[in-house]
């Protein structure tokens, strides 16, 4: 138990409890299994931006002209049709 305490002291109790509940292994988890679950959850939380941040980023990209236009999508669809259904996409 001392080894477990030492390995888990860097994590909050809530994180440890959630990781133990989420562990989906066949046998009792090792401390490394638990820390792995916690680290994956932390990584997922860090990469899941809130919707408002996403929309703000999209608005900024639109202002900077970095978003595809309807014409860009129409051209892409036409190239796909030619490639998928015959013909040379460079015609």
PAVEXKOL-340232 format. One line per 5 residues: number of its first residue (from 0); their letters; for each residue x negated, y negated, z negated of N, C-alpha, C. Coordinates in Angstrom, 2 decimals, m for minus. Example, Ala and Ser with C-alpha at 12.3 -4.5 7.8 and 13.67 -1.06 7.14 Angstrom:
BEGIN
0) AS) m13.19,5.69,m7.80,m12.30,4.50,m7.80,m13.20,3.30,m7.80; m12.85,2.25,m7.08,m13.67,1.06,m7.14,m12.90,m0.03,m7.87
This chain:
BEGIN
0) XXXXX) m0.82,1.20,0.00,0.00,0.00,0.00,m0.86,m1.26,0.00; m2.01,m1.21,m0.65,m2.88,m2.38,m0.66,m3.32,m2.75,0.75; m3.60,m1.73,1.56,m4.01,m1.98,2.95,m2.89,m2.65,3.72; m1.64,m2.17,3.53,m0.48,m2.78,4.17,m0.36,m4.24,3.74; m0.46,m4.49,2.45,m0.33,m5.87,1.95,m1.39,m6.77,2.59
5) XXXXX) m2.60,m6.27,2.66,m3.68,m7.06,3.23,m3.42,m7.38,4.70; m2.97,m6.40,5.47,m2.71,m6.59,6.90,m1.50,m7.50,7.15; m0.51,m7.45,6.25,0.73,m8.18,6.47,0.78,m9.55,5.79; m0.26,m9.92,5.06,m0.20,m11.18,4.32,m0.15,m12.40,5.24; m0.53,m12.25,6.48,m0.48,m13.37,7.43,0.91,m13.61,7.99
10) XXXXX) 1.86,m12.75,7.67,3.20,m12.84,8.23,4.22,m13.17,7.15; 5.28,m13.86,7.56,6.37,m14.19,6.63,7.20,m12.94,6.34; 7.82,m12.92,5.17,8.65,m11.79,4.77,9.77,m11.53,5.78; 10.36,m12.62,6.30,11.46,m12.47,7.26,10.98,m11.77,8.53; 9.77,m12.10,8.96,9.22,m11.46,10.16,8.98,m9.98,9.93
15) XXXXX) 8.46,m9.65,8.78,8.17,m8.25,8.45,9.46,m7.44,8.38; 10.46,m7.98,7.69,11.74,m7.27,7.57,12.38,m7.06,8.94; 12.37,m8.10,9.77,12.95,m7.97,11.11,12.19,m6.93,11.93; 10.87,m6.92,11.83,10.06,m5.97,12.60,10.33,m4.54,12.16; 10.48,m4.32,10.86,10.77,m2.96,10.36,12.14,m2.52,10.87
20) XXXXX) 13.10,m3.43,10.88,14.44,m3.08,11.36,14.46,m2.82,12.86; 13.62,m3.54,13.60,13.60,m3.40,15.05,12.71,m2.27,15.54; 11.86,m1.74,14.69,10.96,m0.67,15.10,11.77,0.51,15.61; 11.41,1.00,16.79,12.20,2.05,17.43,11.40,3.32,17.64; 10.43,3.57,16.79,9.62,4.78,16.93,10.29,5.99,16.33
25) XXXXX) 9.71,7.13,16.61,10.27,8.39,16.13,9.98,8.62,14.66; 8.80,8.16,14.20,8.38,8.39,12.83,8.27,7.06,12.11; 7.94,7.11,10.83,7.75,5.89,10.05,6.64,5.06,10.71; 6.83,3.76,10.84,5.85,2.95,11.56,4.54,2.77,10.80; 3.49,2.57,11.55,2.22,2.19,10.93,2.21,0.68,10.77
30) XXXXX) 1.29,0.17,10.01,1.20,m1.27,9.85,0.89,m1.94,11.18; 0.13,m1.27,12.04,m0.15,m1.82,13.36,1.10,m1.86,14.24; 2.00,m0.88,14.07,3.27,m0.92,14.79,4.06,m2.16,14.39; 4.11,m2.43,13.09,4.87,m3.58,12.59,4.26,m4.89,13.05; 2.94,m5.01,12.94,2.31,m6.26,13.39,2.47,m6.43,14.90
35) XXXXX) 2.49,m5.33,15.65,2.72,m5.40,17.09,4.10,m5.94,17.41; 5.11,m5.46,16.68,6.47,m5.96,16.88,6.53,m7.45,16.57; 5.91,m7.85,15.48,5.92,m9.27,15.10,5.24,m10.12,16.17; 4.08,m9.69,16.63,3.36,m10.46,17.64,4.14,m10.56,18.94; 4.81,m9.47,19.35,5.63,m9.52,20.57,6.80,m10.48,20.39
40) XXXXX) 7.41,m10.47,19.22,8.52,m11.39,18.96,8.05,m12.83,18.96; 6.87,m13.08,18.39,6.32,m14.44,18.39,6.04,m14.89,19.82; 5.47,m14.00,20.61,5.17,m14.35,22.01,6.45,m14.64,22.78; 7.47,m13.79,22.58,8.75,m14.00,23.25,9.37,m15.35,22.85; 9.29,m15.65,21.56,9.86,m16.92,21.08,9.11,m18.11,21.66
45) XXXXX) 7.82,m17.96,21.85,7.02,m19.07,22.38,7.26,m19.28,23.87; 7.61,m18.23,24.59,7.80,m18.35,26.04,9.23,m18.65,26.44; 10.16,m18.52,25.54,11.57,m18.81,25.85,11.88,m20.25,25.52; 11.73,m21.11,26.54,11.99,m22.52,26.33,13.49,m22.76,26.24; 13.89,m23.69,25.41,15.32,m24.04,25.37,15.79,m24.59,26.71
50) XXXXX) 17.05,m24.47,26.97,17.66,m24.88,28.23,17.40,m26.35,28.52; 17.46,m27.20,27.50,17.26,m28.63,27.71,15.86,m28.92,28.22; 14.86,m28.21,27.70,13.50,m28.39,28.18,13.38,m27.96,29.64; 14.03,m26.87,29.98,14.01,m26.39,31.36,14.62,m27.43,32.29; 15.78,m27.94,31.91,16.46,m28.92,32.75,15.62,m30.19,32.88
55) XXXXX) 14.96,m30.61,31.81,14.10,m31.79,31.88,12.94,m31.56,32.84; 12.39,m30.37,32.81,11.32,m30.02,33.74,11.80,m30.01,35.18; 12.99,m29.50,35.40,13.57,m29.49,36.74,13.82,m30.92,37.24; 14.32,m31.78,36.35,14.57,m33.17,36.74,13.27,m33.86,37.10; 12.22,m33.61,36.32,10.92,m34.21,36.62,10.39,m33.70,37.96
60) XXXXX) 10.54,m32.40,38.22,10.09,m31.84,39.50,10.87,m32.45,40.66; 12.15,m32.71,40.46,12.96,m33.33,41.51,12.47,m34.74,41.80; 12.16,m35.49,40.74,11.65,m36.85,40.92,10.34,m36.84,41.69; 9.50,m35.85,41.42,8.20,m35.75,42.07,8.26,m35.07,43.43; 9.46,m34.67,43.86,9.63,m34.05,45.16,9.09,m32.63,45.25
65) XXXXX) 9.06,m31.93,44.15,8.49,m30.59,44.11,9.53,m29.47,44.23; 10.80,m29.80,44.30,11.84,m28.79,44.43,12.17,m28.53,45.89; 12.54,m27.29,46.20,12.94,m26.95,47.56,14.26,m27.64,47.89; 14.39,m28.04,49.14,15.60,m28.70,49.59,16.52,m27.67,50.25; 17.74,m28.08,50.56,18.67,m27.20,51.27,18.11,m26.83,52.63
70) XXXXX) 17.40,m27.76,53.26,16.79,m27.48,54.55,15.70,m26.40,54.42; 14.94,m26.47,53.33,13.91,m25.45,53.09,14.55,m24.07,52.97; 15.64,m23.99,52.23,16.32,m22.70,52.07,16.94,m22.22,53.38; 17.49,m23.12,54.17,18.06,m22.74,55.46,16.97,m22.18,56.37; 15.81,m22.83,56.39,14.69,m22.35,57.20,14.22,m20.97,56.72
75) XXXXX) 14.15,m20.79,55.42,13.74,m19.50,54.85,14.73,m18.40,55.23; 16.02,m18.71,55.16,17.03,m17.71,55.54,16.89,m17.33,57.00; 16.63,m18.32,57.86,16.48,m18.05,59.29,15.27,m17.17,59.56; 14.16,m17.46,58.91,12.96,m16.63,59.07,13.25,m15.21,58.58; 13.92,m15.08,57.47,14.25,m13.76,56.95,15.12,m12.99,57.94
80) XXXXX) 16.13,m13.65,58.50,17.00,m12.98,59.47,16.20,m12.46,60.66; 15.30,m13.30,61.17,14.50,m12.87,62.32,13.60,m11.69,61.97; 12.97,m11.74,60.80,12.07,m10.66,60.39,12.86,m9.38,60.08; 13.95,m9.52,59.35,14.73,m8.36,58.91,15.51,m7.72,60.05; 15.98,m8.53,60.99,16.88,m8.00,62.00,16.29,m8.08,63.41
85) XXXXX) 15.01,m8.29,63.49,14.33,m8.28,64.79,13.94,m9.66,65.25; 12.95,m9.69,66.08,12.47,m10.95,66.60,11.22,m11.39,65.87; 10.59,m12.38,66.43,9.37,m12.92,65.87,9.70,m14.15,65.04; 9.31,m14.21,63.75,9.66,m15.36,62.93,8.96,m16.63,63.36; 7.97,m16.53,64.24,7.26,m17.72,64.72,7.84,m18.27,66.01
90) X) 8.91,m17.68,66.51,9.54,m18.16,67.77,10.13,m19.54,67.57
